């Protein structure tokens, strides 16, 4: 058996730390990007319209370029090379921002967008390849992705405020550079043990045999994600939250929900069960929360405040469970040779459909 499989836990541990620091860097940058662009004293001094244009281009590229990252991973240079390439691209972009290169903001942002587009599909692709012979662990692995992002956001949120107040706005980008550098180091520490997989060749001992129903499940998950994202447009907005409720919601998203997912992830690791049962539970709960959101159309109800807390908890848990297990099922059923492109499609297509339907609804005044 290949070293990359016998050491699958080792590989995953290093990739998890790399993901954590990558998310820490990304959120540190995003917190002050627009502020830096529009700040005339300590930033680039662009107008609000120029900043908005750059921000829209950046966020759009981050999503769209995931397809390019998946294709590069599967059909050109291989998954692990794309992960390293994307991480280095992001690192250079953060460095350019930290050096205050106002004249090359577009170049820096495009480097970050390209790198981010490479990192996400190659990360999921590598997980699918590493665990191709241990698919019963993928539920646990996928469930950990949300806590890694949340804790990364928490760490960056706490630290970036301190460094910006102590130094300048560009210190936020320097913090992002340091965090991303740590991410690159963790990737390099396990790089040679990662699978070398692309469409042309594979170092996996044997590609996982695909049952006739494998791709049916991938397509079914993709269609369900698209429909659910569209249906989510009809979720009634939460009422204006009081300070106490906002603090509770923040506590949930930052600590309680991630900790709950970590505990459940550990349970799934040691006591694996059917992914499809967990996925169905998450789907049903998510649909229930969409229906129950109609209660917020009647703010005069006395139970509204009590109901709000329970609703936030169930909605967060259902969303985390459903989306995590959806990706797990995709990784379990996708072919390791082009799993990065599959993971990118499952992420990008629902987002594109949501933007399209949302734009049409806005144009029609719905």
N, C-alpha and C positions, 0 to 999 in steps of 0.2 A: 504494500500500500504506500502511496506517495506520502512524503513527510508533511505535505500541506493538509492531508487528511488525518494522519495520526496525531498531528498537533493542531487540530481544528480549534480547540479551546484557547490555545496560545494565540493563534491568528486572530480569533474573534476578540480576545481581550485587548490586543494592541489596536485593532481597528476601532473598538469601542472608545478607547482613550483618544484616538485620532479624531473620531467623530465628535466627541465632547469638546475638544479644543477648537475644532473647525467651527462648530456652532457658537462657541464663546466668541471667537473672532468675528464671525458674521454679524451677530447681534450687537457687538461693540461698535462695529462700523456703521450698521444701519441706524443706531440710536442717534448719531450725530451727523450723518451724511447730509441731509437736507439743511440742517442748521448751519453746518460748515459752508455749504454752497452759497447760502443767502446772507451769511454774516459779513458785513462790510468791514468790520474792524479786525476780526481774527480769522476770517475765512476768505472765500473766493469773491464774495460780493456780487453774486449773480442776482438777477431779478427773480421774483417768485415764479413767473411763467417759465423762465429758463430752467430753474431748479425742478419744476414740475415735469417739464419735458424730459429732462435727464433721468428723473426718478422713474417715469413711466417706461422709458426705453430700457432702463436697467432691469426693472422687475419683469418686464416682458421677455427680455433676453434670458434671464435666469431660468424661466420656464421653458422657452422654446429650445434653448441650446442643450437641454437634457436629451433631446432626440439625437443631436449631433454627438453628445458624449456617449450615448448608448451605441450608436453606429461605429464610432471610433473604437469603443471597447470590443465589440463583437467582430467587426469586419476589417479592421485596419491594424491596430498595434497591440491589442489585448487589454484586458480589464485592469490589471495591476498597473500597467504603464499609464493608462488614462487617469487612474486615481492619483498617481504621483504627478503627472503633467498638470492636472487640474489644481492640485494643491499648491504646486510651485507657481502656477499662473496667478492664483489668488494671493499668494505671498508677495509677489512682485507688485500687484495692484495695491495692496495695503501699504507697502513701502513707498510707493509713489504718492499716495495720499498723505502719509506721515511726513514726507519731505515737503509737503505743501506745493506740489506741482500743479498750480492753478491752470496753467495753459494746457495741461495734458489730462484734465479731469475725465474727459470722454475716454481716453485711452486706458486710464486706470480703472474706470468703471467697467469698460468692456472686458478687460483682463479678468476682473473679479467675476463678471457674469459668465464668461467662458469657463473659468475654473469651476465655478459653482455648478454650471451645467454638466461638467465632466464628473464632478465628485459624486453627486447623488446617484446616478445610474450605475457608476462603477462600484460604489459602495454596496448597493443592493446586489449587483451582479456578483461581486466577490463573496458575499454572504451565501448566495444561492449556490455558488461553486464550492465553497468551503464545506458547506453542509449538504452537498448533494448525496452523500452516503449516510447522512444523519438527519434526515428530513423531519424526524419527530422533534428536533430541537428548534426548528425554525419559528414556531409560534412564540417561544420564549425570546428568541433573538429579535424578532420583529416588534414584540411588545416593549423591548428596552429602548427602541428608537425614540419614542416620545419623551421618556424621562431624560435621556441624554440631551435632547434639544431644550427641554424645560430648564434643566439644571445649568446648561450652558448659558441660556438667557439670563438666569438668575445671577450667576457669577459675573457675567459681563455687565449686567445692570447695576450691581453693587460697586464693582471696581471702576467702571468707566466714569461714573459721576465723580468719584474721588480724584482720579487722575486729571480729569478736565478742570475741576475746580482748583486743583493745585498747580496746573501748568497752563494748558491751552486746548483748543478744540482739536488740534492735530495730535494731541496726546491720546485721544480715543483711537486714532488709526494706528498709532505706535503700539498701543495695547493689543489691537487686533493683529498687528504684525507678529508680536511676540507669541500670542496664543496660536496663530497659524503656524509659526515656526515649530512650536511644540507638536502640533498635529503632524507636520512633515517628518519630524524626528521619530515619532511613534510609527509612522508608515515605513520609514527606512529600517527601523529595528526589526520589522517582520517581513520586509519586502521580498527577500529571496525565498521565504517559505510559503508565499502566497501562490495559488495556482496560476499557471500561464495558460489561459484559455482564450481562444478566439474562434471564429468560424473556420479558419484554415487548419488550426492545430489545437491540440489539447494535451496537457500533462496529467489530466485526470486519469486514474487507473482505467475507468470505463465510464463513458457517458451514460447517465441514467436512462434506462429504456423508457420510452414514452408510450403510455397506454393510449388507446384510441380516444379516451375521454379527457386526456390531459389538456389539450388545447381548447376543448369545449369549456372546461372550467375557467381557463384564462379569459376566454371571450365573455363568458357569463359574468365573471367578476368585473370586467371592464364595463360592460353594459349596465350592470347594477350601480357601479360607482357614478357613471354619467347620469343615470336617472335619479339617483339619490341626491347628487349635487344640484340638479335642476329642481327637484322637489324641495330642497332646502331653501330655495328662494321664497317659498311660501310660508316659511317659518315666521311666526309673529315675533316682532322685535320685543326684547325685554323692556320692561318699564324703566324709567330713569332711576338708576340705583342711588340710594342714599350712601353716605360715606361708609357706614358700617357694612352694608351689603357689598360695596365695592372692595373693601378690605377682605371680606370673606371670600369673594370671588377670586381675588388675587391670591389669597392663601391656598385656595383649592387648586388653581392652575399651576402654582409654583411648587407646592409641597404635597398636598394631600393626594391628588390624583396621580402624580408621578410615583409617589411612594406606594400607592395602591397597585399601580401597574408593575412596579419592581417586585413586590411581594407575589403578585399573581404570575409574573414571569418566572420567578424562582420555582413556584409550584408547578408550572408547565414544564420546566426543565427536568425536574425530578419525577413528576407524575404526568407524562404526556397523555393527551386525550385527543379525540377527534377535532381537527381544525374546523370542519364544516359545522359541527354543533356550536362551537364558540362563535363562528361567523354568523350563524343564523340568530343566535341570542343577541349579538351586537346589532344586527340589522333590525330585528323586531323592536329592541329598546330604542334605537335611533328613530324609527318610524313613529313609535309611541310619543317620543318627546316632540316631534314635529306636530302631531295632533294635539298634544296637551298645551302647546304654545298658544293655542287659540284662547286659553284662559286669560292671557294678558290683554286681550281685547276688552276685558271688563275690569278695569282697575279699581272699581268701586267695591269689588268683592272683599269681604273681611279676611278671607283665607289667603289673599294674594301674597302677602309677605312670607307667611309660613311655607306656602307652596313654592315660592321662588328658590329657596335654598335647596330643597329636595330636587327641584327641576335642574338646577345648575349641576348638582352632583351626578344625577343620572345621565344628563346630556353629555357631560365631559367623559364619563366612564364609557358610555355607549359609543361615542365617537372614537375614542382611543382604541377600544376593543375591536370595533368593526374595521377601521382602516388598517390597523396593525395586522389582524388576521387575514384581511384581504390580500395584503402584500405577501404574507406567509404562504397562502394558497397559490399565489402566482409563482413564487419561487419554487414551491414544491412541484408544480406541474410544468413549468417552463423548461426548455432544453438549456442545459448549462452553456452551450456554445453561443447562444444569443439571448441570454437571460437579461443582460444589461439593457438592451434595446426594448425588451418586453417590459421591464420595470419602468423605463422611461415613458413608454406609451401609456402604461396604466396611470402614471402621474400626470402626463401632459394632456392627454385626450379629454379626461373629465374637466380639467381646468379650462381648456379651450371651449368645450361645449358650454360650460357655465358662463363664460364671458360672452359667447355668442347669444345664448338665450337671454341673459341679462340685458344685453344691448338691445335686442329686439323688443323685449318687454318694456324697456325704457322708451324706445321710439314709439311704441304703441300706447304709451301712457298707462301701462298696467302696474 
